[in-house]
Amino acid sequence: MTTHTATSPTDLLNNAERLAPTPDSRDATVEDWIRSYAALGLAAHAAFRATLPSLRPGGVRGSRPDLGYLITIAVSSTAAAVALDTPREAVTQELWALTPEAGALNGEYIDWLTDTLDRLGINPADLDPGFDAADFKSPSRPA
């Protein structure tokens, strides 16, 4: 059962910062940076998905900078986390494996983020309301 209620894009992104803050010193570990980027990436993906149902089918054409901003955060944060978490010689292969061109069209990047966060002690359900906390080994720290 999901135990949190943060669902607006701002709530989701703020919750990611609360659970895995951006390191603020040179003494931060690589794991601190991976945790922060992965949390931000998963929260941004969740925020984007949460926003989609509010769009009208065949809706009015126009600019939605908020959606572009969310996708930019999601993709750049995911790429940074992958680059930091993968041995240097395998980074390009791992990044490629998570692209649509390589066939990653079924949420493989979400799987990568959830596995990484769970391994680093953050329950993905605390960042994305679409997940159940019981599906992960990390303890839940709801908002």
C-alpha positions as CSV (number, residue, x, y, z in Angstrom):
1,M,0.0,0.0,0.0
2,T,1.4,3.4,-0.9
3,T,1.8,5.6,2.1
4,H,2.3,9.1,0.9
5,T,0.2,11.7,-0.8
6,A,2.6,14.2,-2.5
7,T,1.3,14.3,-6.1
8,S,1.8,17.8,-7.6
9,P,5.0,18.2,-9.6
10,T,6.3,20.6,-7.0
11,D,5.5,18.3,-4.1
12,L,7.1,15.4,-5.9
13,L,10.3,17.3,-6.7
14,N,10.5,18.8,-3.2
15,N,10.0,15.4,-1.7
16,A,13.0,14.1,-3.7
17,E,15.1,16.9,-2.4
18,R,14.0,16.1,1.2
19,L,14.7,12.4,0.9
20,A,18.0,12.7,-1.1
21,P,19.3,16.2,-0.8
22,T,21.7,17.6,-3.4
23,P,25.1,17.4,-1.7
24,D,26.4,20.7,-0.5
25,S,30.0,20.0,0.1
26,R,33.1,18.5,-1.4
27,D,33.0,15.8,1.2
28,A,29.9,14.2,-0.4
29,T,30.3,10.7,-1.6
30,V,29.6,9.4,-5.1
31,E,26.6,7.5,-3.6
32,D,25.2,10.8,-2.2
33,W,25.3,12.2,-5.8
34,I,23.8,9.1,-7.3
35,R,21.0,9.0,-4.7
36,S,20.2,12.7,-5.3
37,Y,20.2,12.5,-9.1
38,A,18.2,9.2,-9.1
39,A,15.6,10.6,-6.7
40,L,15.2,13.7,-8.7
41,G,15.0,11.7,-11.9
42,L,12.3,9.4,-10.6
43,A,10.3,12.2,-9.1
44,A,10.4,14.2,-12.3
45,H,9.3,11.1,-14.3
46,A,6.4,10.7,-11.8
47,A,5.5,14.4,-12.0
48,F,5.4,14.2,-15.8
49,R,3.1,11.1,-15.7
50,A,0.9,12.8,-13.1
51,T,0.5,15.8,-15.3
52,L,-0.5,13.8,-18.5
53,P,-4.1,13.0,-17.4
54,S,-4.9,16.7,-17.0
55,L,-4.2,17.2,-20.7
56,R,-7.3,17.2,-22.9
57,P,-7.2,14.7,-25.8
58,G,-6.7,16.7,-29.0
59,G,-6.3,19.7,-26.7
60,V,-5.4,23.2,-27.6
61,R,-2.1,23.6,-29.2
62,G,0.3,25.7,-27.3
63,S,3.4,25.8,-25.2
64,R,3.7,23.7,-22.1
65,P,7.1,24.6,-20.7
66,D,6.3,22.8,-17.4
67,L,6.2,19.5,-19.3
68,G,9.5,20.2,-21.1
69,Y,11.1,21.2,-17.8
70,L,10.0,18.0,-16.1
71,I,11.3,15.9,-19.0
72,T,14.6,17.8,-19.0
73,I,15.0,17.2,-15.3
74,A,14.0,13.5,-15.6
75,V,16.4,12.7,-18.5
76,S,19.4,14.8,-17.3
77,S,19.1,13.5,-13.7
78,T,18.8,9.9,-14.9
79,A,21.8,10.3,-17.2
80,A,23.9,11.8,-14.4
81,A,23.0,9.0,-12.0
82,V,23.8,6.3,-14.6
83,A,27.1,8.0,-15.4
84,L,28.1,8.2,-11.7
85,D,26.9,4.6,-10.9
86,T,28.4,2.8,-13.8
87,P,32.1,1.8,-14.3
88,R,33.6,4.3,-16.7
89,E,34.3,1.8,-19.5
90,A,30.6,0.8,-19.5
91,V,28.9,4.2,-19.2
92,T,28.2,4.6,-22.9
93,Q,26.7,1.1,-23.2
94,E,24.5,1.6,-20.2
95,L,23.3,5.0,-21.3
96,W,22.6,3.6,-24.8
97,A,20.7,0.7,-23.3
98,L,18.3,3.2,-21.7
99,T,17.4,5.0,-24.9
100,P,14.4,4.5,-27.1
101,E,16.8,3.8,-30.0
102,A,18.1,0.8,-28.2
103,G,14.7,-0.5,-27.5
104,A,14.1,1.0,-24.0
105,L,10.5,1.9,-24.6
106,N,8.9,0.0,-21.7
107,G,10.1,1.9,-18.7
108,E,13.6,0.4,-18.4
109,Y,14.9,3.8,-17.2
110,I,12.3,3.7,-14.4
111,D,13.4,0.1,-13.5
112,W,17.0,1.3,-13.4
113,L,16.1,4.2,-11.1
114,T,14.0,2.2,-8.8
115,D,16.6,-0.6,-8.5
116,T,19.3,2.0,-7.8
117,L,17.4,3.9,-5.2
118,D,16.3,0.8,-3.4
119,R,19.9,-0.4,-3.3
120,L,20.9,3.0,-1.9
121,G,18.3,3.0,0.8
122,I,15.5,5.1,-0.7
123,N,12.1,3.4,-1.2
124,P,10.9,4.4,-4.7
125,A,7.3,4.5,-3.5
126,D,8.2,7.5,-1.4
127,L,9.0,9.4,-4.6
128,D,6.5,8.0,-7.0
129,P,2.8,7.5,-6.0
130,G,2.5,4.8,-8.6
131,F,4.6,2.3,-6.6
132,D,3.8,0.3,-3.5
133,A,6.3,0.6,-0.7
134,A,6.0,-3.1,0.1
135,D,7.5,-4.0,-3.3
136,F,10.9,-2.7,-2.2
137,K,13.4,-3.7,0.5
138,S,14.2,-0.1,1.6
139,P,12.2,1.3,4.5
140,S,9.5,3.8,3.5
141,R,9.9,7.4,4.8
142,P,6.6,9.0,3.6
143,A,6.2,12.7,3.3
